Amino acid sequence: MGEAWSFQFGVAGALFLSVASSVSIVICNKALMSNLGFPFATTLTSWHLMVTFFTLHLAKRLNFFESKSIDMKTVMLFGVLNGVSIGLLNLSLGFNSIGFYQMTKLAIIPFTVMLETAFLKKQFSQRIRISLFILLLGVGIASVTDMQLNVLGSVLSILAIITTCVGQILTNTIQKKLSVSSTQLLYQSAPFQAAILFFTGPLVDRCLTHQNVFAFKFSPIILGFIILSCVIAVSVNFSTFLVIGKTSPVTYQVLGHLKTCLVLAFGYTLLHDPFTHRNIIGITIAVFGMAMYSYFATNDSKKRPSVDLSSQAREREVVAPLMPGKNIDHQEKDVHEAKKSSKGSVV
Protein backbone atom coordinates (compact mmCIF):
# COMPACT_ATOMS: atom_id res chain seq x y z
CA MET A 1 0.00 0.00 0.00
CA GLY A 2 2.83 2.37 0.94
CA GLU A 3 4.59 1.61 -2.35
CA ALA A 4 1.40 2.39 -4.30
CA TRP A 5 1.01 5.72 -2.51
CA SER A 6 4.67 6.51 -3.17
CA PHE A 7 4.22 5.79 -6.89
CA GLN A 8 1.06 7.94 -7.09
CA PHE A 9 2.83 10.77 -5.28
CA GLY A 10 5.71 10.49 -7.76
CA VAL A 11 3.31 10.65 -10.70
CA ALA A 12 1.54 13.69 -9.24
CA GLY A 13 4.89 15.40 -8.68
CA ALA A 14 5.98 14.67 -12.25
CA LEU A 15 2.71 16.03 -13.66
CA PHE A 16 2.96 19.21 -11.57
CA LEU A 17 6.60 19.77 -12.55
CA SER A 18 5.75 19.27 -16.22
CA VAL A 19 2.85 21.72 -16.16
CA ALA A 20 4.68 24.38 -14.12
CA SER A 21 7.88 24.26 -16.17
CA SER A 22 6.11 24.12 -19.54
CA VAL A 23 3.84 27.08 -18.81
CA SER A 24 6.85 29.01 -17.47
CA ILE A 25 8.94 28.39 -20.57
CA VAL A 26 6.08 29.32 -22.90
CA ILE A 27 5.66 32.67 -21.11
CA CYS A 28 9.44 33.22 -21.11
CA ASN A 29 9.82 32.36 -24.79
CA LYS A 30 6.81 34.43 -25.77
CA ALA A 31 8.44 37.45 -24.13
CA LEU A 32 11.75 36.58 -25.82
CA MET A 33 10.29 36.11 -29.30
CA SER A 34 7.30 38.44 -29.41
CA ASN A 35 8.48 41.32 -27.25
CA LEU A 36 12.26 41.19 -27.73
CA GLY A 37 12.27 40.03 -31.35
CA PHE A 38 14.33 36.83 -31.09
CA PRO A 39 12.64 34.51 -33.63
CA PHE A 40 15.06 31.56 -33.76
CA ALA A 41 12.98 28.84 -32.08
CA THR A 42 14.75 25.76 -33.45
CA THR A 43 18.23 27.08 -32.65
CA LEU A 44 17.03 27.98 -29.15
CA THR A 45 15.80 24.41 -28.69
CA SER A 46 19.27 23.07 -29.55
CA TRP A 47 20.71 25.32 -26.82
CA HIS A 48 18.07 23.98 -24.42
CA LEU A 49 19.19 20.42 -25.08
CA MET A 50 22.89 21.24 -24.78
CA VAL A 51 22.33 22.94 -21.41
CA THR A 52 20.22 19.96 -20.34
CA PHE A 53 23.01 17.53 -21.22
CA PHE A 54 25.71 19.53 -19.42
CA THR A 55 23.45 19.90 -16.37
CA LEU A 56 22.85 16.14 -16.27
CA HIS A 57 26.56 15.49 -16.80
CA LEU A 58 27.33 17.66 -13.77
CA ALA A 59 24.64 15.84 -11.79
CA LYS A 60 26.21 12.52 -12.74
CA ARG A 61 29.66 13.70 -11.67
CA LEU A 62 28.13 14.71 -8.32
CA ASN A 63 26.62 11.19 -8.03
CA PHE A 64 22.99 12.29 -8.20
CA PHE A 65 22.36 9.40 -10.60
CA GLU A 66 24.28 6.57 -12.24
CA SER A 67 24.68 6.47 -16.00
CA LYS A 68 23.63 3.24 -17.69
CA SER A 69 25.12 2.10 -20.95
CA ILE A 70 22.51 1.78 -23.71
CA ASP A 71 23.11 0.38 -27.18
CA MET A 72 24.59 3.24 -29.22
CA LYS A 73 22.43 2.56 -32.28
CA THR A 74 19.27 2.69 -30.17
CA VAL A 75 20.23 5.95 -28.48
CA MET A 76 21.36 7.55 -31.73
CA LEU A 77 18.20 6.65 -33.65
CA PHE A 78 16.05 7.72 -30.71
CA GLY A 79 17.85 11.05 -30.31
CA VAL A 80 17.82 11.82 -34.03
CA LEU A 81 14.12 10.93 -34.27
CA ASN A 82 13.23 13.30 -31.42
CA GLY A 83 15.40 16.05 -32.87
CA VAL A 84 13.77 15.66 -36.29
CA SER A 85 10.28 15.75 -34.74
CA ILE A 86 11.07 19.10 -33.08
CA GLY A 87 12.32 20.55 -36.36
CA LEU A 88 9.29 19.27 -38.25
CA LEU A 89 6.88 20.75 -35.69
CA ASN A 90 8.57 24.14 -36.06
CA LEU A 91 8.49 23.85 -39.87
CA SER A 92 4.83 22.88 -39.68
CA LEU A 93 4.12 26.03 -37.69
CA GLY A 94 6.07 28.10 -40.20
CA PHE A 95 4.39 26.74 -43.35
CA ASN A 96 0.83 26.46 -42.00
CA SER A 97 -1.71 28.78 -40.47
CA ILE A 98 -1.96 28.81 -36.67
CA GLY A 99 -5.30 27.00 -36.89
CA PHE A 100 -3.92 24.17 -39.00
CA TYR A 101 -0.89 23.86 -36.71
CA GLN A 102 -3.21 23.50 -33.72
CA MET A 103 -5.10 20.79 -35.60
CA THR A 104 -1.76 19.04 -36.15
CA LYS A 105 -1.15 19.01 -32.40
CA LEU A 106 -4.68 17.74 -31.77
CA ALA A 107 -4.12 14.88 -34.24
CA ILE A 108 -1.21 13.51 -32.17
CA ILE A 109 -3.50 11.89 -29.57
CA PRO A 110 -5.71 9.86 -31.95
CA PHE A 111 -2.66 8.86 -34.01
CA THR A 112 -0.86 7.72 -30.85
CA VAL A 113 -3.92 5.70 -29.82
CA MET A 114 -4.00 4.13 -33.27
CA LEU A 115 -0.28 3.20 -33.20
CA GLU A 116 -0.43 1.75 -29.69
CA THR A 117 -3.53 -0.24 -30.56
CA ALA A 118 -2.10 -1.58 -33.82
CA PHE A 119 1.50 -2.35 -32.79
CA LEU A 120 1.46 -2.70 -29.00
CA LYS A 121 -2.03 -4.22 -28.79
CA LYS A 122 -2.89 -1.71 -26.07
CA GLN A 123 -6.60 -1.49 -25.25
CA PHE A 124 -8.42 1.85 -24.83
CA SER A 125 -11.91 1.56 -23.36
CA GLN A 126 -14.88 3.26 -24.98
CA ARG A 127 -15.19 5.75 -22.15
CA ILE A 128 -11.51 6.68 -22.47
CA ARG A 129 -12.02 7.36 -26.16
CA ILE A 130 -15.12 9.46 -25.45
CA SER A 131 -13.26 11.52 -22.84
CA LEU A 132 -10.39 12.09 -25.30
CA PHE A 133 -12.89 13.20 -27.96
CA ILE A 134 -14.45 15.71 -25.52
CA LEU A 135 -10.99 16.99 -24.58
CA LEU A 136 -9.93 17.46 -28.20
CA LEU A 137 -13.23 19.12 -29.04
CA GLY A 138 -12.76 21.63 -26.22
CA VAL A 139 -9.15 22.42 -27.11
CA GLY A 140 -10.15 22.75 -30.76
CA ILE A 141 -12.91 25.25 -29.92
CA ALA A 142 -10.55 27.23 -27.69
CA SER A 143 -7.47 27.34 -29.91
CA VAL A 144 -8.28 26.60 -33.56
CA THR A 145 -9.27 29.67 -35.55
CA ASP A 146 -8.26 30.01 -39.21
CA MET A 147 -7.74 26.89 -41.32
CA GLN A 148 -5.63 27.36 -44.45
CA LEU A 149 -4.31 24.32 -46.30
CA ASN A 150 -1.28 23.95 -48.56
CA VAL A 151 0.51 20.85 -49.88
CA LEU A 152 3.95 21.47 -48.35
CA GLY A 153 2.50 22.45 -44.97
CA SER A 154 0.25 19.39 -44.94
CA VAL A 155 3.16 17.03 -45.71
CA LEU A 156 5.28 18.61 -42.97
CA SER A 157 2.39 18.28 -40.52
CA ILE A 158 1.91 14.58 -41.31
CA LEU A 159 5.63 13.91 -40.87
CA ALA A 160 5.62 15.89 -37.61
CA ILE A 161 2.69 13.85 -36.28
CA ILE A 162 4.33 10.53 -37.19
CA THR A 163 7.76 11.35 -35.73
CA THR A 164 6.31 12.89 -32.57
CA CYS A 165 4.03 9.91 -31.88
CA VAL A 166 6.73 7.31 -32.55
CA GLY A 167 9.26 9.24 -30.48
CA GLN A 168 6.96 9.49 -27.48
CA ILE A 169 5.94 5.84 -27.68
CA LEU A 170 9.61 4.84 -27.81
CA THR A 171 10.35 7.11 -24.84
CA ASN A 172 7.94 5.07 -22.75
CA THR A 173 8.81 1.68 -24.25
CA ILE A 174 12.60 1.97 -24.08
CA GLN A 175 12.49 2.98 -20.42
CA LYS A 176 10.34 -0.01 -19.51
CA LYS A 177 12.12 -2.47 -21.76
CA LEU A 178 15.67 -1.60 -20.72
CA SER A 179 14.76 -0.63 -17.13
CA VAL A 180 16.40 2.77 -17.48
CA SER A 181 15.24 5.87 -15.68
CA SER A 182 14.11 9.06 -17.40
CA THR A 183 17.33 10.74 -16.29
CA GLN A 184 19.49 7.99 -17.78
CA LEU A 185 17.64 7.99 -21.11
CA LEU A 186 17.64 11.78 -21.37
CA TYR A 187 21.35 11.93 -20.51
CA GLN A 188 22.19 9.41 -23.24
CA SER A 189 19.96 10.87 -25.97
CA ALA A 190 20.22 14.64 -25.37
CA PRO A 191 23.60 15.02 -27.18
CA PHE A 192 22.17 13.51 -30.37
CA GLN A 193 19.03 15.65 -30.20
CA ALA A 194 21.13 18.74 -29.57
CA ALA A 195 23.59 17.91 -32.36
CA ILE A 196 21.01 17.50 -35.12
CA LEU A 197 19.20 20.69 -34.08
CA PHE A 198 22.46 22.60 -33.59
CA PHE A 199 23.45 21.99 -37.22
CA THR A 200 20.00 22.15 -38.82
CA GLY A 201 18.40 24.74 -36.52
CA PRO A 202 19.96 27.85 -38.11
CA LEU A 203 18.91 26.60 -41.57
CA VAL A 204 15.34 25.87 -40.42
CA ASP A 205 15.10 29.24 -38.69
CA ARG A 206 16.49 31.06 -41.72
CA CYS A 207 13.92 29.31 -43.91
CA LEU A 208 11.12 30.36 -41.55
CA THR A 209 12.23 33.87 -40.55
CA HIS A 210 14.54 34.94 -43.42
CA GLN A 211 17.02 36.02 -40.77
CA ASN A 212 20.47 34.74 -39.83
CA VAL A 213 20.96 33.86 -36.17
CA PHE A 214 24.72 34.45 -36.50
CA ALA A 215 24.07 38.04 -37.64
CA PHE A 216 21.60 38.76 -34.84
CA LYS A 217 22.60 41.42 -32.30
CA PHE A 218 22.27 40.01 -28.78
CA SER A 219 21.49 42.61 -26.16
CA PRO A 220 22.05 41.89 -22.44
CA ILE A 221 18.31 41.52 -21.79
CA ILE A 222 17.94 39.05 -24.69
CA LEU A 223 20.89 37.04 -23.38
CA GLY A 224 19.28 37.07 -19.94
CA PHE A 225 16.01 35.68 -21.28
CA ILE A 226 17.87 33.04 -23.33
CA ILE A 227 19.72 31.88 -20.20
CA LEU A 228 16.46 31.82 -18.23
CA SER A 229 14.78 29.84 -21.02
CA CYS A 230 17.64 27.29 -21.05
CA VAL A 231 17.46 26.88 -17.27
CA ILE A 232 13.70 26.27 -17.37
CA ALA A 233 14.20 23.89 -20.32
CA VAL A 234 16.24 21.53 -18.13
CA SER A 235 13.12 21.03 -15.99
CA VAL A 236 10.89 20.77 -19.09
CA ASN A 237 13.04 18.08 -20.70
CA PHE A 238 13.44 16.11 -17.50
CA SER A 239 9.74 16.25 -16.60
CA THR A 240 8.71 15.27 -20.14
CA PHE A 241 10.70 12.03 -20.02
CA LEU A 242 9.52 11.49 -16.45
CA VAL A 243 5.81 11.87 -17.23
CA ILE A 244 5.87 9.66 -20.34
CA GLY A 245 7.77 6.95 -18.48
CA LYS A 246 5.56 6.98 -15.40
CA THR A 247 2.28 7.26 -17.31
CA SER A 248 1.90 6.94 -21.11
CA PRO A 249 2.32 8.97 -24.32
CA VAL A 250 -1.45 9.61 -24.45
CA THR A 251 -1.50 10.92 -20.87
CA TYR A 252 1.42 13.20 -21.72
CA GLN A 253 -0.50 14.62 -24.67
CA VAL A 254 -3.58 15.14 -22.47
CA LEU A 255 -1.33 17.01 -20.08
CA GLY A 256 -0.03 19.05 -23.01
CA HIS A 257 -3.54 20.25 -23.81
CA LEU A 258 -3.99 21.23 -20.16
CA LYS A 259 -0.88 23.37 -20.63
CA THR A 260 -2.49 24.93 -23.72
CA CYS A 261 -5.52 25.94 -21.69
CA LEU A 262 -3.33 27.32 -18.90
CA VAL A 263 -1.20 29.27 -21.40
CA LEU A 264 -4.36 30.83 -22.86
CA ALA A 265 -5.51 31.77 -19.37
CA PHE A 266 -2.13 33.13 -18.29
CA GLY A 267 -1.78 34.98 -21.59
CA TYR A 268 -5.03 36.78 -20.89
CA THR A 269 -4.18 37.45 -17.22
CA LEU A 270 -0.50 38.42 -17.49
CA LEU A 271 0.04 39.48 -21.11
CA HIS A 272 -3.47 40.85 -21.80
CA ASP A 273 -3.99 38.65 -24.85
CA PRO A 274 -7.50 38.75 -26.35
CA PHE A 275 -9.89 36.29 -24.68
CA THR A 276 -13.34 35.52 -26.10
CA HIS A 277 -16.42 33.56 -25.07
CA ARG A 278 -15.24 30.89 -27.49
CA ASN A 279 -12.01 30.50 -25.49
CA ILE A 280 -13.97 30.19 -22.24
CA ILE A 281 -16.39 27.60 -23.65
CA GLY A 282 -13.57 25.60 -25.22
CA ILE A 283 -11.44 25.57 -22.07
CA THR A 284 -14.45 24.53 -19.97
CA ILE A 285 -15.20 21.60 -22.29
CA ALA A 286 -11.52 20.63 -22.39
CA VAL A 287 -11.18 20.65 -18.61
CA PHE A 288 -14.30 18.47 -18.35
CA GLY A 289 -12.77 16.03 -20.86
CA MET A 290 -9.50 15.97 -18.89
CA ALA A 291 -11.36 15.22 -15.66
CA MET A 292 -13.21 12.36 -17.36
CA TYR A 293 -9.97 10.97 -18.80
CA SER A 294 -8.20 11.16 -15.43
CA TYR A 295 -11.08 9.41 -13.64
CA PHE A 296 -11.55 6.64 -16.21
CA ALA A 297 -7.81 6.08 -16.74
CA THR A 298 -7.29 5.70 -12.99
CA ASN A 299 -10.15 3.19 -12.73
CA ASP A 300 -9.01 1.22 -15.77
CA SER A 301 -5.42 1.00 -14.51
CA LYS A 302 -6.61 -0.82 -11.39
CA LYS A 303 -8.29 -3.56 -13.42
CA ARG A 304 -5.66 -4.78 -15.86
CA PRO A 305 -2.41 -6.17 -14.48
CA SER A 306 -2.57 -9.10 -16.90
CA VAL A 307 -3.15 -6.79 -19.86
CA ASP A 308 -0.10 -4.77 -18.84
CA LEU A 309 2.06 -7.91 -18.94
CA SER A 310 0.97 -8.79 -22.46
CA SER A 311 1.40 -5.16 -23.51
CA GLN A 312 4.95 -5.14 -22.18
CA ALA A 313 5.67 -8.29 -24.17
CA ARG A 314 4.44 -6.56 -27.32
CA GLU A 315 6.58 -3.51 -26.49
CA ARG A 316 9.64 -5.76 -26.38
CA GLU A 317 8.84 -7.08 -29.85
CA VAL A 318 8.22 -3.63 -31.33
CA VAL A 319 11.43 -2.01 -30.06
CA ALA A 320 13.65 -5.06 -30.61
CA PRO A 321 14.63 -4.04 -34.20
CA LEU A 322 16.28 -0.93 -32.74
CA MET A 323 18.59 -3.06 -30.58
CA PRO A 324 20.10 -5.87 -32.65
CA GLY A 325 22.34 -8.37 -30.94
CA LYS A 326 21.29 -7.35 -27.41
CA ASN A 327 20.13 -9.79 -24.77
CA ILE A 328 17.40 -7.86 -22.99
CA ASP A 329 17.13 -10.19 -19.99
CA HIS A 330 20.87 -9.82 -19.39
CA GLN A 331 20.58 -6.04 -19.56
CA GLU A 332 17.75 -6.00 -17.05
CA LYS A 333 19.78 -8.04 -14.55
CA ASP A 334 22.63 -5.50 -14.74
CA VAL A 335 20.46 -2.44 -14.04
CA HIS A 336 21.13 -0.39 -10.89
CA GLU A 337 18.06 1.82 -11.08
CA ALA A 338 14.59 0.69 -12.13
CA LYS A 339 12.56 3.88 -12.23
CA LYS A 340 10.10 4.51 -15.05
CA SER A 341 10.13 7.96 -16.62
CA SER A 342 9.58 10.08 -19.86
CA LYS A 343 10.50 12.50 -23.02
CA GLY A 344 11.20 15.83 -24.97
CA SER A 345 11.32 19.52 -25.27
CA VAL A 346 9.98 21.92 -27.71
CA VAL A 347 9.90 25.68 -27.59
C-alpha positions as CSV (number, residue, x, y, z in Angstrom):
1,M,0.0,0.0,0.0
2,G,2.8,2.4,0.9
3,E,4.6,1.6,-2.3
4,A,1.4,2.4,-4.3
5,W,1.0,5.7,-2.5
6,S,4.7,6.5,-3.2
7,F,4.2,5.8,-6.9
8,Q,1.1,7.9,-7.1
9,F,2.8,10.8,-5.3
10,G,5.7,10.5,-7.8
11,V,3.3,10.6,-10.7
12,A,1.5,13.7,-9.2
13,G,4.9,15.4,-8.7
14,A,6.0,14.7,-12.2
15,L,2.7,16.0,-13.7
16,F,3.0,19.2,-11.6
17,L,6.6,19.8,-12.5
18,S,5.8,19.3,-16.2
19,V,2.8,21.7,-16.2
20,A,4.7,24.4,-14.1
21,S,7.9,24.3,-16.2
22,S,6.1,24.1,-19.5
23,V,3.8,27.1,-18.8
24,S,6.8,29.0,-17.5
25,I,8.9,28.4,-20.6
26,V,6.1,29.3,-22.9
27,I,5.7,32.7,-21.1
28,C,9.4,33.2,-21.1
29,N,9.8,32.4,-24.8
30,K,6.8,34.4,-25.8
31,A,8.4,37.4,-24.1
32,L,11.7,36.6,-25.8
33,M,10.3,36.1,-29.3
34,S,7.3,38.4,-29.4
35,N,8.5,41.3,-27.2
36,L,12.3,41.2,-27.7
37,G,12.3,40.0,-31.4
38,F,14.3,36.8,-31.1
39,P,12.6,34.5,-33.6
40,F,15.1,31.6,-33.8
41,A,13.0,28.8,-32.1
42,T,14.8,25.8,-33.4
43,T,18.2,27.1,-32.6
44,L,17.0,28.0,-29.2
45,T,15.8,24.4,-28.7
46,S,19.3,23.1,-29.5
47,W,20.7,25.3,-26.8
48,H,18.1,24.0,-24.4
49,L,19.2,20.4,-25.1
50,M,22.9,21.2,-24.8
51,V,22.3,22.9,-21.4
52,T,20.2,20.0,-20.3
53,F,23.0,17.5,-21.2
54,F,25.7,19.5,-19.4
55,T,23.4,19.9,-16.4
56,L,22.8,16.1,-16.3
57,H,26.6,15.5,-16.8
58,L,27.3,17.7,-13.8
59,A,24.6,15.8,-11.8
60,K,26.2,12.5,-12.7
61,R,29.7,13.7,-11.7
62,L,28.1,14.7,-8.3
63,N,26.6,11.2,-8.0
64,F,23.0,12.3,-8.2
65,F,22.4,9.4,-10.6
66,E,24.3,6.6,-12.2
67,S,24.7,6.5,-16.0
68,K,23.6,3.2,-17.7
69,S,25.1,2.1,-20.9
70,I,22.5,1.8,-23.7
71,D,23.1,0.4,-27.2
72,M,24.6,3.2,-29.2
73,K,22.4,2.6,-32.3
74,T,19.3,2.7,-30.2
75,V,20.2,6.0,-28.5
76,M,21.4,7.6,-31.7
77,L,18.2,6.6,-33.7
78,F,16.0,7.7,-30.7
79,G,17.9,11.1,-30.3
80,V,17.8,11.8,-34.0
81,L,14.1,10.9,-34.3
82,N,13.2,13.3,-31.4
83,G,15.4,16.1,-32.9
84,V,13.8,15.7,-36.3
85,S,10.3,15.8,-34.7
86,I,11.1,19.1,-33.1
87,G,12.3,20.5,-36.4
88,L,9.3,19.3,-38.3
89,L,6.9,20.7,-35.7
90,N,8.6,24.1,-36.1
91,L,8.5,23.9,-39.9
92,S,4.8,22.9,-39.7
93,L,4.1,26.0,-37.7
94,G,6.1,28.1,-40.2
95,F,4.4,26.7,-43.3
96,N,0.8,26.5,-42.0
97,S,-1.7,28.8,-40.5
98,I,-2.0,28.8,-36.7
99,G,-5.3,27.0,-36.9
100,F,-3.9,24.2,-39.0
101,Y,-0.9,23.9,-36.7
102,Q,-3.2,23.5,-33.7
103,M,-5.1,20.8,-35.6
104,T,-1.8,19.0,-36.2
105,K,-1.1,19.0,-32.4
106,L,-4.7,17.7,-31.8
107,A,-4.1,14.9,-34.2
108,I,-1.2,13.5,-32.2
109,I,-3.5,11.9,-29.6
110,P,-5.7,9.9,-32.0
111,F,-2.7,8.9,-34.0
112,T,-0.9,7.7,-30.8
113,V,-3.9,5.7,-29.8
114,M,-4.0,4.1,-33.3
115,L,-0.3,3.2,-33.2
116,E,-0.4,1.8,-29.7
117,T,-3.5,-0.2,-30.6
118,A,-2.1,-1.6,-33.8
119,F,1.5,-2.3,-32.8
120,L,1.5,-2.7,-29.0
121,K,-2.0,-4.2,-28.8
122,K,-2.9,-1.7,-26.1
123,Q,-6.6,-1.5,-25.3
124,F,-8.4,1.8,-24.8
125,S,-11.9,1.6,-23.4
126,Q,-14.9,3.3,-25.0
127,R,-15.2,5.8,-22.1
128,I,-11.5,6.7,-22.5
129,R,-12.0,7.4,-26.2
130,I,-15.1,9.5,-25.5
131,S,-13.3,11.5,-22.8
132,L,-10.4,12.1,-25.3
133,F,-12.9,13.2,-28.0
134,I,-14.5,15.7,-25.5
135,L,-11.0,17.0,-24.6
136,L,-9.9,17.5,-28.2
137,L,-13.2,19.1,-29.0
138,G,-12.8,21.6,-26.2
139,V,-9.1,22.4,-27.1
140,G,-10.1,22.7,-30.8
141,I,-12.9,25.2,-29.9
142,A,-10.5,27.2,-27.7
143,S,-7.5,27.3,-29.9
144,V,-8.3,26.6,-33.6
145,T,-9.3,29.7,-35.6
146,D,-8.3,30.0,-39.2
147,M,-7.7,26.9,-41.3
148,Q,-5.6,27.4,-44.4
149,L,-4.3,24.3,-46.3
150,N,-1.3,23.9,-48.6
151,V,0.5,20.9,-49.9
152,L,4.0,21.5,-48.3
153,G,2.5,22.5,-45.0
154,S,0.3,19.4,-44.9
155,V,3.2,17.0,-45.7
156,L,5.3,18.6,-43.0
157,S,2.4,18.3,-40.5
158,I,1.9,14.6,-41.3
159,L,5.6,13.9,-40.9
160,A,5.6,15.9,-37.6
161,I,2.7,13.8,-36.3
162,I,4.3,10.5,-37.2
163,T,7.8,11.3,-35.7
164,T,6.3,12.9,-32.6
165,C,4.0,9.9,-31.9
166,V,6.7,7.3,-32.6
167,G,9.3,9.2,-30.5
168,Q,7.0,9.5,-27.5
169,I,5.9,5.8,-27.7
170,L,9.6,4.8,-27.8
171,T,10.4,7.1,-24.8
172,N,7.9,5.1,-22.8
173,T,8.8,1.7,-24.3
174,I,12.6,2.0,-24.1
175,Q,12.5,3.0,-20.4
176,K,10.3,0.0,-19.5
177,K,12.1,-2.5,-21.8
178,L,15.7,-1.6,-20.7
179,S,14.8,-0.6,-17.1
180,V,16.4,2.8,-17.5
181,S,15.2,5.9,-15.7
182,S,14.1,9.1,-17.4
183,T,17.3,10.7,-16.3
184,Q,19.5,8.0,-17.8
185,L,17.6,8.0,-21.1
186,L,17.6,11.8,-21.4
187,Y,21.3,11.9,-20.5
188,Q,22.2,9.4,-23.2
189,S,20.0,10.9,-26.0
190,A,20.2,14.6,-25.4
191,P,23.6,15.0,-27.2
192,F,22.2,13.5,-30.4
193,Q,19.0,15.6,-30.2
194,A,21.1,18.7,-29.6
195,A,23.6,17.9,-32.4
196,I,21.0,17.5,-35.1
197,L,19.2,20.7,-34.1
198,F,22.5,22.6,-33.6
199,F,23.4,22.0,-37.2
200,T,20.0,22.2,-38.8
201,G,18.4,24.7,-36.5
202,P,20.0,27.8,-38.1
203,L,18.9,26.6,-41.6
204,V,15.3,25.9,-40.4
205,D,15.1,29.2,-38.7
206,R,16.5,31.1,-41.7
207,C,13.9,29.3,-43.9
208,L,11.1,30.4,-41.5
209,T,12.2,33.9,-40.5
210,H,14.5,34.9,-43.4
211,Q,17.0,36.0,-40.8
212,N,20.5,34.7,-39.8
213,V,21.0,33.9,-36.2
214,F,24.7,34.5,-36.5
215,A,24.1,38.0,-37.6
216,F,21.6,38.8,-34.8
217,K,22.6,41.4,-32.3
218,F,22.3,40.0,-28.8
219,S,21.5,42.6,-26.2
220,P,22.0,41.9,-22.4
221,I,18.3,41.5,-21.8
222,I,17.9,39.0,-24.7
223,L,20.9,37.0,-23.4
224,G,19.3,37.1,-19.9
225,F,16.0,35.7,-21.3
226,I,17.9,33.0,-23.3
227,I,19.7,31.9,-20.2
228,L,16.5,31.8,-18.2
229,S,14.8,29.8,-21.0
230,C,17.6,27.3,-21.1
231,V,17.5,26.9,-17.3
232,I,13.7,26.3,-17.4
233,A,14.2,23.9,-20.3
234,V,16.2,21.5,-18.1
235,S,13.1,21.0,-16.0
236,V,10.9,20.8,-19.1
237,N,13.0,18.1,-20.7
238,F,13.4,16.1,-17.5
239,S,9.7,16.2,-16.6
240,T,8.7,15.3,-20.1
241,F,10.7,12.0,-20.0
242,L,9.5,11.5,-16.5
243,V,5.8,11.9,-17.2
244,I,5.9,9.7,-20.3
245,G,7.8,6.9,-18.5
246,K,5.6,7.0,-15.4
247,T,2.3,7.3,-17.3
248,S,1.9,6.9,-21.1
249,P,2.3,9.0,-24.3
250,V,-1.4,9.6,-24.5
251,T,-1.5,10.9,-20.9
252,Y,1.4,13.2,-21.7
253,Q,-0.5,14.6,-24.7
254,V,-3.6,15.1,-22.5
255,L,-1.3,17.0,-20.1
256,G,0.0,19.0,-23.0
257,H,-3.5,20.2,-23.8
258,L,-4.0,21.2,-20.2
259,K,-0.9,23.4,-20.6
260,T,-2.5,24.9,-23.7
261,C,-5.5,25.9,-21.7
262,L,-3.3,27.3,-18.9
263,V,-1.2,29.3,-21.4
264,L,-4.4,30.8,-22.9
265,A,-5.5,31.8,-19.4
266,F,-2.1,33.1,-18.3
267,G,-1.8,35.0,-21.6
268,Y,-5.0,36.8,-20.9
269,T,-4.2,37.5,-17.2
270,L,-0.5,38.4,-17.5
271,L,0.0,39.5,-21.1
272,H,-3.5,40.9,-21.8
273,D,-4.0,38.7,-24.8
274,P,-7.5,38.7,-26.3
275,F,-9.9,36.3,-24.7
276,T,-13.3,35.5,-26.1
277,H,-16.4,33.6,-25.1
278,R,-15.2,30.9,-27.5
279,N,-12.0,30.5,-25.5
280,I,-14.0,30.2,-22.2
281,I,-16.4,27.6,-23.6
282,G,-13.6,25.6,-25.2
283,I,-11.4,25.6,-22.1
284,T,-14.5,24.5,-20.0
285,I,-15.2,21.6,-22.3
286,A,-11.5,20.6,-22.4
287,V,-11.2,20.6,-18.6
288,F,-14.3,18.5,-18.3
289,G,-12.8,16.0,-20.9
290,M,-9.5,16.0,-18.9
291,A,-11.4,15.2,-15.7
292,M,-13.2,12.4,-17.4
293,Y,-10.0,11.0,-18.8
294,S,-8.2,11.2,-15.4
295,Y,-11.1,9.4,-13.6
296,F,-11.5,6.6,-16.2
297,A,-7.8,6.1,-16.7
298,T,-7.3,5.7,-13.0
299,N,-10.2,3.2,-12.7
300,D,-9.0,1.2,-15.8
301,S,-5.4,1.0,-14.5
302,K,-6.6,-0.8,-11.4
303,K,-8.3,-3.6,-13.4
304,R,-5.7,-4.8,-15.9
305,P,-2.4,-6.2,-14.5
306,S,-2.6,-9.1,-16.9
307,V,-3.1,-6.8,-19.9
308,D,-0.1,-4.8,-18.8
309,L,2.1,-7.9,-18.9
310,S,1.0,-8.8,-22.5
311,S,1.4,-5.2,-23.5
312,Q,5.0,-5.1,-22.2
313,A,5.7,-8.3,-24.2
314,R,4.4,-6.6,-27.3
315,E,6.6,-3.5,-26.5
316,R,9.6,-5.8,-26.4
317,E,8.8,-7.1,-29.9
318,V,8.2,-3.6,-31.3
319,V,11.4,-2.0,-30.1
320,A,13.6,-5.1,-30.6
321,P,14.6,-4.0,-34.2
322,L,16.3,-0.9,-32.7
323,M,18.6,-3.1,-30.6
324,P,20.1,-5.9,-32.7
325,G,22.3,-8.4,-30.9
326,K,21.3,-7.3,-27.4
327,N,20.1,-9.8,-24.8
328,I,17.4,-7.9,-23.0
329,D,17.1,-10.2,-20.0
330,H,20.9,-9.8,-19.4
331,Q,20.6,-6.0,-19.6
332,E,17.8,-6.0,-17.1
333,K,19.8,-8.0,-14.6
334,D,22.6,-5.5,-14.7
335,V,20.5,-2.4,-14.0
336,H,21.1,-0.4,-10.9
337,E,18.1,1.8,-11.1
338,A,14.6,0.7,-12.1
339,K,12.6,3.9,-12.2
340,K,10.1,4.5,-15.1
341,S,10.1,8.0,-16.6
342,S,9.6,10.1,-19.9
343,K,10.5,12.5,-23.0
344,G,11.2,15.8,-25.0
345,S,11.3,19.5,-25.3
346,V,10.0,21.9,-27.7
347,V,9.9,25.7,-27.6
